[in-house]
């Protein structure tokens, strides 16, 4: 399902934050998290914490399926099939969302596992495998629903997101580039339904490719340049709905507008430098998935300046 990743984030968001605090995860940053030992001593694994992590993941998955089976899938079952949803009404915003979700789940499942004393490599394999399985099961259900169908674009985007998450967990330099999300709650939705408001109205949502380049600067410049400040390239859409319907042509391709933005980006952990493993360290680390409203230049479809863009 193209849009399910956003609800995955919303449902798991609180569970992960509480669980990470409860498990007292070890790492100080994504790249510093890893224990270079490839094989962990089985006795070192805290099975109580591992059980808590597993329970959180299972509860989130069950809750999601109860919701979607009641609100999304219909009784119109069909044979297994694929559907070409590339560049449909949301202009591939959902594909970026799949990348974001694959990265988000991989990294946070990793944190839960490390909190249970699994080794770095065990946590990498389990978190990436679990994320792929959790997202792939959605494609399987879609494949048997007449309205949807499995999507190679979704599967590829999920995989790319997982790979991005793994790269950031392994290489410090990979953390210079990140993917963030923002949501404009003031935007008037095309529907009053909460499900449509959160899931299908892509006009309210912007994804940001952020770049914190401080480590690449000459030392003379780095000493005066704030390491918490970076730049961000945003992608959103507008006019994806028209007259209460998806704005598509007869072939199912989107007719809305693509919006690109250029903005500043802030890393709160670098700005405030809280002690590792404190409440604020975990809070700022989690907020790091969200692009904080900043002065922004809208590049397309018409160039204009926003004092603060959500």
Residue pairs with C-beta under 8 A, 6 or more apart in sequence:
1 68
1 72
1 138
1 139
1 141
1 142
1 148
1 154
2 85
2 88
2 90
2 94
2 97
2 98
2 148
2 151
2 154
3 94
3 97
3 199
3 200
4 64
4 68
4 72
4 138
4 199
5 94
5 97
5 98
5 100
5 101
5 135
6 97
6 101
6 198
6 199
6 205
7 64
7 67
7 68
7 198
7 199
8 60
8 64
8 101
8 105
9 100
9 101
9 104
9 181
10 198
11 60
11 63
11 64
11 67
12 60
12 105
12 108
13 286
15 56
15 59
15 60
16 56
16 108
16 111
16 112
16 286
17 282
17 283
17 286
19 52
19 53
19 56
19 112
19 115
20 108
20 111
20 112
20 115
20 282
20 286
21 279
21 282
22 49
22 52
22 115
23 49
23 52
23 53
23 111
23 112
23 115
23 116
24 115
24 277
25 33
25 111
25 112
25 114
25 115
25 277
26 33
26 35
26 114
26 115
26 277
27 33
27 34
27 111
27 114
28 276
28 277
29 172
29 175
29 269
30 107
30 168
30 169
30 175
31 168
31 169
31 170
31 171
31 172
31 174
31 175
32 172
33 110
33 111
33 114
33 120
33 169
34 120
34 124
34 169
34 170
35 114
35 119
35 120
36 120
37 119
37 120
37 121
38 119
38 120
38 121
39 119
39 121
40 117
40 118
40 119
40 122
44 117
45 116
45 117
45 118
46 116
46 117
47 116
49 115
49 116
49 117
50 113
50 116
50 117
50 118
52 116
53 109
53 112
53 113
53 115
53 116
56 112
57 109
57 112
57 130
61 134
71 195
73 141
73 145
74 145
74 146
74 147
76 145
76 146
76 147
77 144
77 145
77 146
78 144
78 145
78 146
79 144
80 143
80 144
80 150
81 143
81 149
81 150
82 143
82 149
82 150
82 151
82 152
83 142
83 148
83 149
83 150
83 151
84 151
84 252
85 94
85 149
85 151
85 153
85 154
85 252
86 92
86 95
86 153
87 253
87 254
88 246
88 248
88 252
88 253
88 254
89 240
89 241
89 246
89 247
89 248
89 252
89 254
89 256
90 200
90 202
90 237
90 240
90 254
90 256
91 202
91 237
91 240
91 254
91 256
91 258
92 153
93 202
93 205
93 207
93 235
93 236
93 237
94 154
94 202
95 153
95 154
95 157
96 157
96 179
96 207
96 235
97 157
97 205
97 207
98 135
98 154
98 157
98 158
98 161
99 157
99 158
99 160
99 161
99 164
99 179
100 161
100 179
100 181
100 207
101 135
101 158
101 161
102 131
102 132
102 135
102 157
102 158
102 159
102 160
102 161
102 162
102 164
102 165
103 161
103 162
103 164
103 165
103 168
103 179
104 161
104 165
104 289
105 127
105 130
105 131
105 134
105 135
105 165
106 127
106 128
106 131
106 161
106 162
106 165
106 166
106 169
107 127
107 165
107 168
107 169
109 123
109 126
109 127
109 130
109 131
110 123
110 124
110 127
110 165
110 169
113 122
113 123
113 126
113 127
114 120
114 123
118 126
120 169
124 166
124 169
124 170
127 165
128 162
128 165
128 166
131 158
131 162
131 165
132 158
132 159
132 162
135 154
135 158
136 155
136 158
138 154
139 150
139 151
139 154
139 155
140 150
142 148
142 149
142 150
142 151
143 149
143 150
164 174
164 179
167 174
168 174
168 175
168 178
173 215
175 212
176 211
176 212
176 213
176 215
176 216
177 209
177 210
177 211
178 209
178 210
178 212
178 288
179 207
179 208
179 209
179 210
180 207
180 208
180 210
180 232
180 265
180 288
180 289
180 290
180 291
181 205
181 206
181 207
181 208
181 289
181 290
181 291
182 205
182 206
182 208
182 234
182 290
182 291
182 293
182 309
182 310
183 204
183 205
183 206
183 310
184 204
184 205
184 206
184 310
185 204
185 310
186 310
187 201
187 203
187 204
189 196
189 197
189 201
189 204
190 196
190 201
190 203
190 241
190 244
191 197
191 200
191 201
197 204
201 241
202 236
202 237
202 240
203 236
203 237
203 238
203 239
203 240
203 241
205 236
206 234
206 235
206 236
206 259
206 261
206 291
206 309
206 310
207 234
207 235
207 236
208 232
208 233
208 234
208 235
208 261
208 263
208 265
208 291
209 232
209 233
209 234
209 235
210 230
210 231
210 232
210 265
210 291
211 230
211 231
211 232
211 233
211 265
212 227
212 229
212 230
212 265
212 267
212 270
213 230
213 231
214 222
214 225
214 226
214 227
214 230
215 222
217 225
226 271
227 267
227 270
228 266
228 267
228 268
228 270
228 271
229 264
229 265
229 266
229 267
230 264
230 265
230 266
230 267
231 262
231 263
231 264
231 265
232 261
232 262
232 263
232 264
232 265
232 291
232 294
233 260
233 261
233 262
234 259
234 260
234 261
234 262
234 263
234 291
234 296
234 309
235 258
235 259
235 260
235 261
236 258
236 259
236 261
237 254
237 256
237 257
237 258
237 259
238 256
238 257
238 259
238 301
239 247
239 255
239 256
239 257
240 246
240 247
240 254
240 256
241 247
241 256
242 255
246 254
247 254
247 255
247 256
248 254
248 255
249 255
257 300
257 301
258 300
258 301
259 298
259 300
259 301
260 298
260 299
260 300
261 296
261 297
261 298
261 299
261 309
262 296
262 297
262 299
263 291
263 294
263 295
263 296
263 297
263 309
264 294
264 295
265 291
265 292
265 294
266 292
266 294
267 288
268 284
268 287
268 288
268 292
269 281
269 284
269 285
269 288
272 280
272 284
274 280
274 281
274 284
275 281
293 308
293 309
293 310
294 308
294 309
295 305
295 306
295 307
295 308
295 309
296 305
296 306
296 308
296 309
297 303
297 304
297 305
297 306
298 304
298 305
298 306
298 309
